[in-house]
Amino acid sequence: MRIDVVTIFPGYLAPLRESLLGRAADAGLIEVALHDLRSWTHDVHQTVDDAPYGGGPGMVMRPQVWGEALDAVIASDSRPPRLVVPAPAGRSFTQATARAYATEQRLVFACGRYEGIDQRVVDHYSRQFPVDEVSIGDYVLVGGEAAVLVIVEAVARLLPGVLGNPRSAAEDSFSDGLLEGPAYTRPEVWRGQAVPEVLRSGNHGAIARWRRDRALERTAKRRPDLLAALPEDRLDAADQAF
Ligand SMILES: N#Cc1c(N)n[nH]c1-c1ccc2c(Cl)cn(Cc3cccnc3)c2c1
């Protein structure tokens, strides 16, 4: 997969080259290219924003500079892109979105700041490519860069070969629609707290049941919305207690 990120703060995306994603890039599983939006400005101040039409607070990012940047970046690789634009008003980015993005050959991220990017940029590219305006959650950030770090990590970990243990991605929270239950490791007793007996029993059937019950219990308590959204056939008779 090829990932391009256009931003006025390329340094903010440096963590994409670290650890998990760094190893994935070194292994050729992911190519990450960072592009400074200001490279496509033509004035001495490298201006990327202007006052909003209709008035209002803050500034809006200019369509001209985004158009030149995205034209150049998209043309720099032959793989057809999905353009992803983080935005407070975007559709929710979920594990299902991450799974869908993991099937793409190329993702191009347009990271904005200020009050956002002139809407005509999304409208223009939507006529040529799939374009998604996405939000990573119901809180307000200062720009799109943190969202890109979240999205790229959530997508990259699903790519074959990126995670050391492929079962992790298959069995983690949200993959089966439930939150993960609690996890334990040595020592058997820590500060007077013992690891649940069943996990040391060697009885794999009982362990699987216990883990399922803890996941259902935690999901019912913390995210009842996820439980309500589960398709009927995903809960078996033993699950009905939740
Ligand atoms: N994804 C996501 C996401 C999220 N979950 N919260 N905030 C954002 C986000 C994403 C992109 C931008 C761009 Cl471009 C500018 N801002 C600042 C801003 C804040 C409030 C209203 N308008 C713009 C962004 C905030």
The ligand as an SDF file (V2000), in Angstrom:
LIG
                    3D

 25 28  0  0  0  0  0  0  0  0999 V2000
  -10.8700   13.7890   12.1760 N   0  0  0  0  0  0  0  0  0  0  0  0
  -11.0650   14.6750   12.8800 C   0  0  0  0  0  0  0  0  0  0  0  0
  -11.3190   15.6860   13.8360 C   0  0  0  0  0  0  0  0  0  0  0  0
  -11.9420   15.4120   15.0620 C   0  0  0  0  0  0  0  0  0  0  0  0
  -12.3840   14.2000   15.5050 N   0  0  0  0  0  0  0  0  0  0  0  0
  -12.0060   16.5490   15.7580 N   0  0  0  0  0  0  0  0  0  0  0  0
  -11.4600   17.5390   14.9990 N   0  0  0  0  0  0  0  0  0  0  0  0
  -11.0370   17.0380   13.8210 C   0  0  0  0  0  0  0  0  0  0  0  0
  -10.4470   17.8890   12.7770 C   0  0  0  0  0  0  0  0  0  0  0  0
  -10.1220   17.3690   11.5120 C   0  0  0  0  0  0  0  0  0  0  0  0
   -9.6640   18.2060   10.5140 C   0  0  0  0  0  0  0  0  0  0  0  0
   -9.5360   19.5680   10.7920 C   0  0  0  0  0  0  0  0  0  0  0  0
   -9.1790   20.6840   10.0170 C   0  0  0  0  0  0  0  0  0  0  0  0
   -8.8430   20.6200    8.3430 Cl  0  0  0  0  0  0  0  0  0  0  0  0
   -9.2490   21.8260   10.8000 C   0  0  0  0  0  0  0  0  0  0  0  0
   -9.6210   21.4310   12.0440 N   0  0  0  0  0  0  0  0  0  0  0  0
   -9.8100   22.3470   13.1690 C   0  0  0  0  0  0  0  0  0  0  0  0
  -11.2890   22.6140   13.3300 C   0  0  0  0  0  0  0  0  0  0  0  0
  -11.8570   22.5100   14.5480 C   0  0  0  0  0  0  0  0  0  0  0  0
  -13.2040   22.7900   14.6920 C   0  0  0  0  0  0  0  0  0  0  0  0
  -13.9550   23.1550   13.6180 C   0  0  0  0  0  0  0  0  0  0  0  0
  -13.3880   23.2160   12.4210 N   0  0  0  0  0  0  0  0  0  0  0  0
  -12.0550   22.9330   12.2680 C   0  0  0  0  0  0  0  0  0  0  0  0
   -9.8240   20.0770   12.0620 C   0  0  0  0  0  0  0  0  0  0  0  0
  -10.2680   19.2530   13.0770 C   0  0  0  0  0  0  0  0  0  0  0  0
  1  2  3  0
  2  3  1  0
  3  4  1  0
  3  8  2  0
  4  5  1  0
  4  6  2  0
  6  7  1  0
  7  8  1  0
  8  9  1  0
  9 10  1  0
  9 25  2  0
 10 11  2  0
 11 12  1  0
 12 13  1  0
 12 24  2  0
 13 14  1  0
 13 15  2  0
 15 16  1  0
 16 17  1  0
 16 24  1  0
 17 18  1  0
 18 19  1  0
 18 23  2  0
 19 20  2  0
 20 21  1  0
 21 22  2  0
 22 23  1  0
 24 25  1  0
M  END
$$$$
